[in-house]
């Protein structure tokens, strides 16, 4: 179930005094089963781009092909597309409104005519998938912590059993424990159900830990794409775009500046520890 973005451009306020090109002739492909991290500074176009992937926004030019279907064709059933390509917006707890957590998770299902025992099974399965305790289902969502609210919003999308899950800064504003909990739930969904995940985030540490492929946006254009190793070795280019790199990249850059031969593709803690241990071993010999 790949998603192919073809020459997509989106212009806000076209031909008006505040015209802004948010996405500029972007082409890329998101393959079935990938965990994609999308990064870029504020205003780079990443959030605008992902809102085209299930037809929330319509492009000024270009199109999006989902599983061979042009989602902007007049004959395409966008309801079906949005059932298969789910999206969780930034600060999704602002979208919670029902009396109970159970009813909030059921909302999307009910809109698609899924009710009764079938809905009940999907609701409980979704709650389990995001580690949401069953005893919370009859509570008001407004009694929950920030991390719990995020999991409720995520469960509402998961209950629809999407094949693709798009998340725009799902851990923004959470404390460290809540952040880890939400991101680990997403990782678990990806691994156990094979859901394609497209994660928008400013956190390079999260990208290094979870993503298998990165897409880097800058000023509306697609600047870099590839594995985290391939992308993070372009430190100078990322810095010029106003982006950071994982902390281990910075540590090894300083080691490299001291004259040691360190691969530029290393960025995680385990690999960094191995490299430093090898340097220490050589120095002692």
C-alpha positions in Angstrom: 0.0 0.0 0.0 2.5 2.6 -1.1 1.8 6.4 -1.2 3.3 8.2 -4.1 3.5 12.0 -4.1 3.8 13.4 -7.6 5.0 16.9 -8.3 2.9 18.3 -5.5 2.7 22.0 -4.9 0.5 23.7 -2.4 0.0 27.5 -2.3 -1.9 29.2 0.5 -3.8 32.3 -0.6 -2.9 31.9 -4.2 -3.0 35.2 -6.2 -3.7 37.1 -3.0 -1.6 39.6 -1.1 -0.4 36.9 1.4 0.3 34.2 -1.1 2.7 31.6 0.3 4.2 28.5 -1.4 4.1 25.9 1.4 5.1 22.9 -0.7 7.0 23.3 -3.9 7.0 20.6 -6.5 7.7 17.7 -4.1 7.8 14.1 -5.4 8.5 11.1 -3.1 7.3 7.6 -2.3 6.3 6.1 1.1 6.5 2.3 0.8 4.3 -0.2 2.5 5.5 -1.1 6.0 8.1 1.7 6.4 8.5 3.8 9.5 9.2 7.2 8.0 10.4 10.2 10.0 9.7 13.6 8.4 11.8 16.5 9.7 12.2 20.2 8.9 12.2 23.5 10.7 8.9 25.3 11.5 7.4 26.5 8.2 9.3 24.0 6.1 6.1 22.5 4.7 6.2 19.1 6.4 2.7 19.4 8.1 1.2 20.8 4.9 2.6 17.9 2.9 1.3 15.1 5.2 -2.2 16.7 5.2 -2.4 15.9 1.5 -1.7 12.2 2.0 -5.4 11.4 2.9 -7.0 14.4 1.1 -7.4 16.8 4.0 -5.7 19.4 1.8 -6.1 19.6 -2.0 -2.9 20.4 -3.9 -2.6 23.5 -6.1 -0.7 21.3 -8.6 0.3 17.6 -8.6 -1.4 14.7 -6.9 -1.1 11.8 -4.5 -1.4 8.1 -5.6 -2.5 5.7 -2.8 -2.3 2.0 -3.8 -2.6 2.9 -7.4 -5.6 5.3 -6.9 -5.4 9.1 -7.5 -6.9 10.3 -4.3 -7.9 13.6 -5.9 -9.7 12.1 -8.8 -13.4 13.1 -8.8 -14.5 9.5 -8.6 -12.3 8.5 -5.6 -14.1 7.7 -2.4 -12.1 9.9 0.1 -14.0 8.4 3.1 -12.5 5.0 2.2 -9.0 6.6 1.8 -9.3 8.3 5.1 -10.3 5.1 6.8 -7.1 3.4 5.5 -4.8 6.4 5.9 -5.4 7.7 9.4 -4.0 10.9 10.8 -3.4 12.1 14.4 -2.9 15.9 14.5 -0.6 17.8 16.8 -2.2 18.2 20.3 -5.0 15.7 19.4 -6.4 16.0 22.9 -8.0 19.3 21.8 -10.2 17.1 19.6 -11.6 15.0 22.5 -15.1 16.0 23.4 -17.2 13.0 24.3 -18.5 12.1 27.8 -16.3 9.1 28.2 -13.1 7.7 26.7 -15.0 4.8 25.3 -17.3 7.1 23.3 -14.4 9.2 22.0 -12.7 6.1 20.6 -16.0 5.0 19.2 -16.7 8.3 17.4 -15.0 7.5 14.1 -16.3 4.0 14.0 -19.9 5.2 14.5 -19.5 7.7 11.7 -18.7 4.8 9.4 -21.7 2.8 10.6 -19.7 0.4 12.8 -21.6 -0.1 16.0 -22.6 -2.8 18.6 -20.4 -5.8 19.2 -18.2 -5.1 16.2 -17.4 -1.6 17.4 -16.9 -2.9 21.0 -14.3 -5.4 19.9 -12.4 -2.7 17.9 -12.5 -0.2 20.7 -11.1 -2.7 23.3 -8.4 -3.9 20.8 -7.4 -0.3 20.1 -7.2 0.5 23.8 -5.0 -2.5 24.3 -2.7 -1.6 21.4 -1.9 1.8 22.9 -1.6 0.5 26.5 -4.7 2.3 27.7 -6.1 0.7 30.8 -9.6 -0.7 30.4 -10.7 0.9 33.7 -10.2 4.4 32.0 -12.7 3.7 29.2 -15.7 4.9 31.3 -13.9 8.0 32.6 -14.1 11.4 31.1 -11.2 12.1 28.8 -10.7 15.4 30.6 -9.7 13.6 33.8 -6.7 12.0 32.1 -3.1 13.0 32.0 -1.6 14.5 28.8 0.0 11.2 27.8 -3.2 9.3 28.4 -5.2 11.8 26.3 -2.8 11.3 23.4 -3.3 7.6 23.6 -7.1 8.1 23.6 -6.8 10.1 20.4 -4.4 7.5 18.9 -6.8 4.7 19.9 -9.6 6.5 18.0 -7.6 6.3 14.8 -6.3 2.8 15.5 -9.9 1.5 16.0 -10.5 2.2 12.3 -7.7 -0.3 11.5 -5.8 2.0 9.2 -3.0 0.6 6.9 -1.1 3.9 7.1 -0.8 6.1 10.3 0.3 9.7 10.0 1.3 11.5 13.2 2.1 15.2 13.4 4.3 15.8 16.5 2.4 13.2 18.6 4.7 13.7 21.6 4.8 17.5 21.6 4.4 19.1 25.0 4.6 15.8 27.0 6.9 15.1 29.9 9.6 12.5 29.2 7.6 9.6 30.6 4.6 10.5 28.5 6.7 11.0 25.4 8.3 7.6 25.7 5.0 5.9 26.4 3.3 7.4 23.3 6.2 6.8 21.0 6.7 3.2 22.2 2.9 2.6 21.5 3.4 3.8 18.0 6.5 1.6 17.5 4.6 -1.4 18.9 1.7 -0.8 16.4 4.3 -0.6 13.5 6.0 -3.9 14.6 2.9 -6.0 15.5 0.4 -4.9 12.9 2.8 -3.8 10.1 1.2 -0.4 9.9 3.1 2.1 7.7 4.0 5.0 10.0 4.8 8.6 8.9 6.0 10.5 11.9 6.5 14.3 11.8 8.8 15.5 14.6 11.4 18.1 15.5 13.2 15.6 17.8 16.3 14.2 16.1 16.7 11.7 19.0 13.3 10.3 18.2 14.1 10.1 14.5 17.3 8.3 15.2 15.6 5.8 17.5 12.4 5.0 15.7 12.6 5.8 11.9 14.0 3.5 9.2 13.8 6.3 6.6 13.9 10.1 6.9 12.5 12.8 4.7 13.9 16.3 5.2 11.8 19.3 4.1 13.3 22.8 3.8 11.4 25.9 2.5 8.7 23.8 0.9 11.2 21.5 -1.0 12.3 18.0 -0.4 16.0 18.4 0.5 17.2 15.0 1.7 15.8 11.4 1.9 17.3 8.2 3.0 18.1 6.1 6.0 19.0 7.9 9.2 22.7 7.0 8.7 22.5 8.5 5.2 20.8 11.7 6.3 22.6 12.4 9.6 26.0 12.2 8.0 25.1 15.5 6.2 25.5 17.5 9.4 26.7 20.7 7.7 23.7 20.7 5.3 21.3 20.0 8.2 22.8 22.8 10.3 22.5 25.2 7.3 18.8 24.4 7.2 18.4 25.3 10.9 18.1 21.6 12.0 19.9 19.7 14.7 21.4 16.2 14.7 21.3 13.5 17.4 23.6 14.2 20.4 25.8 11.3 19.5 26.6 12.9 16.2 27.9 16.0 18.0 30.0 13.9 20.4 31.6 12.0 17.6 32.2 15.3 15.6 34.3 16.5 18.5 36.2 13.2 18.6 36.8 13.5 14.9 38.1 17.0 15.4 40.7 15.6 17.7 42.1 13.6 14.8 40.5 10.3 15.3 39.1 8.3 12.4 35.3 8.1 13.2 32.7 7.0 10.7 30.2 9.8 9.9 27.3 7.3 9.7 27.3 6.6 13.5 24.6 8.3 15.4 23.1 6.0 18.1 24.3 5.4 21.7 25.3 1.7 21.2 27.4 2.4 18.1 29.0 5.4 19.7 30.0 3.4 22.7 31.6 0.8 20.5 33.5 3.4 18.5 34.8 5.1 21.7 35.8 1.8 23.2 37.7 0.9 20.1 39.5 4.2 20.2 40.4 3.7 23.8 41.7 0.2 23.1 43.9 1.4 20.2 45.3 4.3 22.3 46.3 1.9 25.1 48.1 -0.4 22.7 
